[in-house]
Amino acid sequence: MPVSRESASGNKKLIEDACGSTLFSGVNWLGDSVMTMPAIQEFKRRHPACLTAMLSKPSLTALWKMNPNIDMVIELHPGTTGVIRAAMAVKQAGFERAYVLTQSFRSALVPFLARIPSRTGMPGHHRDWMLTAVIRPVETETRRHQMFEYFDLLGIDNTATPDTH
């Protein structure tokens, strides 16, 4: 769906929002979750019509339900049963793409088992074969903060986003 956006200079431009539905396979800790939020916020700003969901451990569900950039939360409970149930829920939702925000094996396993066609993540923990795209973050002197990894993972050039500084 085309969306009209006004840039900081006041010029309007047409942005093609062909996002569809996206699952974020979330990180496991509160502080790490907060570090993913600027990239997710910018992703949603660029794709406002995109249905976004967060695969989250139960202790972080309330956090993600409060986030206006996440439309749905799917809980990932511990153990094999938790993985299978989450994969079934994800498969039933029919996501078109997944971004695996953490480098754990388990975080990539759910989107893989759910057969999401596009699964993007960073390398790690012998799980690259479950991903359709492996992104290696760019680290420079001015981009050492972990937050920049999430921008790279989502394919967002954050140099143009003033809210990330």
C-alpha positions in Angstrom: 0.0 0.0 0.0 1.6 3.3 -1.0 2.0 5.7 1.9 2.7 9.5 1.6 5.4 10.7 4.0 6.6 14.2 4.7 10.3 14.5 5.1 12.0 16.8 7.6 12.5 19.3 4.7 8.7 19.4 4.2 8.8 17.5 0.9 6.3 14.8 0.4 7.3 11.5 -1.1 5.6 8.3 -1.9 6.9 5.2 -0.1 5.8 1.7 -1.3 4.9 -0.3 1.8 5.0 -3.9 0.6 5.9 -5.3 4.0 2.9 -7.6 4.6 3.5 -9.4 7.9 6.7 -9.6 9.9 7.7 -11.6 13.0 10.5 -10.4 15.3 12.1 -13.2 17.2 12.8 -11.2 20.3 15.8 -11.1 22.7 15.6 -12.6 26.2 16.3 -9.7 28.6 14.6 -6.4 29.4 17.7 -4.3 28.7 18.4 -6.0 25.4 14.7 -5.6 24.4 15.0 -1.9 25.0 18.0 -1.7 22.7 15.9 -3.3 19.9 13.2 -0.7 20.2 14.7 2.1 18.1 15.2 -0.1 15.1 11.7 -1.6 15.4 10.3 1.9 15.8 12.0 3.0 12.6 11.0 -0.2 10.8 7.3 0.4 11.7 7.6 4.1 10.7 8.8 3.0 7.3 6.2 0.2 7.0 3.1 1.5 8.8 0.8 -1.0 7.1 2.9 -3.9 8.1 1.5 -6.3 10.7 4.3 -6.7 13.2 4.5 -9.5 15.9 7.0 -10.2 18.6 8.0 -13.7 19.6 8.8 -13.2 23.3 9.4 -15.1 26.4 6.5 -14.8 28.8 8.3 -12.4 31.2 8.6 -9.8 28.5 5.1 -10.1 27.0 3.7 -7.1 29.0 6.6 -4.9 27.7 5.9 -5.8 24.1 2.1 -5.5 24.4 2.7 -1.8 25.5 4.8 -1.1 22.5 2.8 0.7 19.8 5.1 -0.7 17.1 4.2 -4.3 17.8 0.7 -5.4 16.8 0.8 -8.9 18.2 2.8 -10.9 20.8 3.3 -14.6 20.6 4.8 -16.2 23.7 7.7 -18.7 23.6 7.5 -20.9 26.6 10.4 -23.0 27.9 11.3 -26.4 26.6 10.5 -28.5 23.5 6.7 -28.1 24.0 7.1 -24.3 24.1 9.0 -24.3 20.8 6.5 -26.6 19.1 3.5 -24.6 20.3 5.1 -21.3 19.3 6.0 -22.6 15.9 2.5 -23.8 15.3 1.1 -20.4 16.3 3.6 -18.6 14.1 2.8 -20.9 11.2 -0.9 -20.4 11.6 -0.4 -16.6 11.5 1.3 -16.9 8.1 4.1 -14.5 8.4 6.0 -13.5 5.3 9.3 -12.7 7.0 11.1 -13.0 10.3 13.9 -11.1 11.8 15.8 -13.1 14.4 17.1 -10.4 16.8 19.1 -12.7 19.0 21.9 -15.1 18.0 20.5 -18.1 19.8 19.7 -21.4 18.1 16.2 -21.5 19.6 15.3 -18.1 18.4 16.0 -19.2 14.8 14.3 -22.6 15.3 10.7 -21.3 15.7 10.6 -19.3 12.4 12.4 -22.2 10.6 9.9 -24.8 11.9 7.0 -22.4 11.0 8.4 -22.3 7.4 8.5 -18.5 7.2 9.8 -17.9 3.7 12.3 -15.1 4.6 14.3 -15.5 7.8 17.0 -13.0 8.5 19.4 -13.0 11.4 23.0 -12.5 12.5 25.5 -15.4 12.5 25.9 -17.6 15.6 25.4 -20.8 17.5 25.4 -23.1 14.5 22.0 -21.9 13.3 22.9 -20.1 10.0 21.4 -23.0 8.0 18.0 -22.1 9.4 18.2 -18.5 8.1 17.6 -17.4 4.5 19.8 -14.4 5.0 22.7 -13.9 7.4 23.6 -10.3 8.2 27.0 -9.3 9.5 26.7 -6.0 11.4 29.1 -3.2 10.4 31.1 -1.9 13.3 33.0 1.4 13.1 34.2 3.7 15.8 30.9 5.6 15.9 28.7 2.5 15.6 29.9 0.3 18.5 26.6 0.3 20.4 24.6 -2.9 20.1 21.6 -0.9 18.9 23.3 -0.5 15.5 23.3 -4.2 15.0 19.5 -4.2 15.0 19.4 -1.4 12.4 21.7 -3.4 10.2 19.7 -6.6 10.7 16.5 -4.8 9.6 18.2 -3.2 6.6 17.8 0.3 7.9 20.4 3.0 7.3 20.0 4.8 10.7 22.2 7.8 9.7 18.9 9.5 8.6 17.0 8.7 11.8 17.3 11.5 14.3 15.6 9.6 17.1 18.4 7.1 17.4 21.1 9.3 18.9 
